Amino acid sequence: MSKHQIRRDLKREVKQVFKGHWGQASMTAIVPIVLRAIIGFVISLAILLGLYLVIKNPHLLNHEVNTYTQQTTSNSRASNVWNFLRSAIVTFIGVGISYTFLDWLREPNREFAPIKSAFQVFTRRYFIPTLAIFVIQFIFLFLWTLLFIIPGVVKYYAYSQSYLIYKDQLAAGNGDRIEYIDCITMSRQLMDGHKLELFLLQLSLFGWYILSLCSFGIGFIWYVPYSQGVYAAFYKHLVAIQ
């Protein structure tokens, strides 16, 4: 089966599971939907306003670029701390959504509370392991990125399945025997030969992301749960072919 056909099958599987339940899927991903919708609305509005101002006053462009450069250099340290915390929170919520959608894909008729399921990573069962994997990944990716940006990107894809692997290991009763770093190693092994597949899968959804931005963020109501579901289906596919 061709890689293109696999991508089509993954998307079709998610659409079939979500069919008639898009409201439940959207409620599960409500936090990232709201955040991205706000960002999309602000970006769309800023672009329109910026274009209007530049057309009316072309000299404003150089002034704003110089001001932005000065502000970025003075606020870089605070920005780095905020970016780390924001990345952690977004990752935790995203992992909870991925866990929910993975279970849903495996059991299409299962019942679950959407919002509660999205925050399951903040429970005692998952919080410490998720935090540990996040910190280890952050350190590894930071070190790889110091070498060059490309190795960092490659390792990002290699480590991308670590959280879902931990979930499955925990469900299999291996939670006490597996080290957190082992999940990253297992993800690297699972993604061997499949990193480009994941990149192309993300690329195939990029057009929908742009459309969601252009719709003042409204499109994220469908895009966020759909993309998260497709990525969970990708992991499910990888496990099945091993």
ChimeraX attribute file (.defattr): number of C-alpha atoms within 10 A of each C-alpha:
attribute: neighborCount
match mode: 1-to-1
recipient: residues
	/A:1	5
	/A:2	7
	/A:3	11
	/A:4	12
	/A:5	10
	/A:6	15
	/A:7	20
	/A:8	13
	/A:9	15
	/A:10	19
	/A:11	19
	/A:12	13
	/A:13	16
	/A:14	23
	/A:15	16
	/A:16	12
	/A:17	19
	/A:18	21
	/A:19	11
	/A:20	10
	/A:21	11
	/A:22	16
	/A:23	16
	/A:24	16
	/A:25	26
	/A:26	22
	/A:27	17
	/A:28	27
	/A:29	30
	/A:30	21
	/A:31	19
	/A:32	19
	/A:33	22
	/A:34	16
	/A:35	14
	/A:36	21
	/A:37	22
	/A:38	17
	/A:39	15
	/A:40	24
	/A:41	19
	/A:42	15
	/A:43	16
	/A:44	17
	/A:45	14
	/A:46	12
	/A:47	12
	/A:48	11
	/A:49	12
	/A:50	14
	/A:51	13
	/A:52	12
	/A:53	14
	/A:54	12
	/A:55	12
	/A:56	10
	/A:57	10
	/A:58	12
	/A:59	11
	/A:60	13
	/A:61	13
	/A:62	9
	/A:63	10
	/A:64	10
	/A:65	10
	/A:66	10
	/A:67	10
	/A:68	10
	/A:69	10
	/A:70	10
	/A:71	10
	/A:72	11
	/A:73	9
	/A:74	10
	/A:75	10
	/A:76	11
	/A:77	11
	/A:78	9
	/A:79	11
	/A:80	11
	/A:81	11
	/A:82	12
	/A:83	12
	/A:84	12
	/A:85	11
	/A:86	12
	/A:87	13
	/A:88	17
	/A:89	14
	/A:90	14
	/A:91	17
	/A:92	23
	/A:93	21
	/A:94	19
	/A:95	23
	/A:96	25
	/A:97	29
	/A:98	26
	/A:99	22
	/A:100	25
	/A:101	30
	/A:102	23
	/A:103	14
	/A:104	21
	/A:105	20
	/A:106	12
	/A:107	11
	/A:108	14
	/A:109	9
	/A:110	9
	/A:111	8
	/A:112	13
	/A:113	11
	/A:114	19
	/A:115	18
	/A:116	14
	/A:117	18
	/A:118	24
	/A:119	19
	/A:120	19
	/A:121	23
	/A:122	16
	/A:123	9
	/A:124	9
	/A:125	13
	/A:126	18
	/A:127	13
	/A:128	14
	/A:129	18
	/A:130	23
	/A:131	18
	/A:132	14
	/A:133	21
	/A:134	19
	/A:135	13
	/A:136	15
	/A:137	19
	/A:138	16
	/A:139	12
	/A:140	16
	/A:141	19
	/A:142	13
	/A:143	13
	/A:144	18
	/A:145	17
	/A:146	10
	/A:147	10
	/A:148	10
	/A:149	12
	/A:150	11
	/A:151	14
	/A:152	18
	/A:153	13
	/A:154	16
	/A:155	18
	/A:156	19
	/A:157	19
	/A:158	23
	/A:159	23
	/A:160	19
	/A:161	23
	/A:162	23
	/A:163	25
	/A:164	20
	/A:165	19
	/A:166	25
	/A:167	20
	/A:168	13
	/A:169	16
	/A:170	16
	/A:171	10
	/A:172	9
	/A:173	10
	/A:174	13
	/A:175	16
	/A:176	8
	/A:177	9
	/A:178	13
	/A:179	15
	/A:180	20
	/A:181	14
	/A:182	14
	/A:183	21
	/A:184	23
	/A:185	16
	/A:186	17
	/A:187	21
	/A:188	21
	/A:189	13
	/A:190	22
	/A:191	21
	/A:192	12
	/A:193	10
	/A:194	15
	/A:195	19
	/A:196	13
	/A:197	17
	/A:198	18
	/A:199	12
	/A:200	15
	/A:201	22
	/A:202	16
	/A:203	12
	/A:204	14
	/A:205	14
	/A:206	14
	/A:207	11
	/A:208	17
	/A:209	20
	/A:210	14
	/A:211	16
	/A:212	22
	/A:213	22
	/A:214	16
	/A:215	15
	/A:216	19
	/A:217	25
	/A:218	19
	/A:219	20
	/A:220	29
	/A:221	22
	/A:222	17
	/A:223	20
	/A:224	25
	/A:225	27
	/A:226	22
	/A:227	20
	/A:228	22
	/A:229	27
	/A:230	27
	/A:231	22
	/A:232	26
	/A:233	24
	/A:234	22
	/A:235	19
	/A:236	17
	/A:237	13
	/A:238	14
	/A:239	11
	/A:240	8
	/A:241	7
	/A:242	6
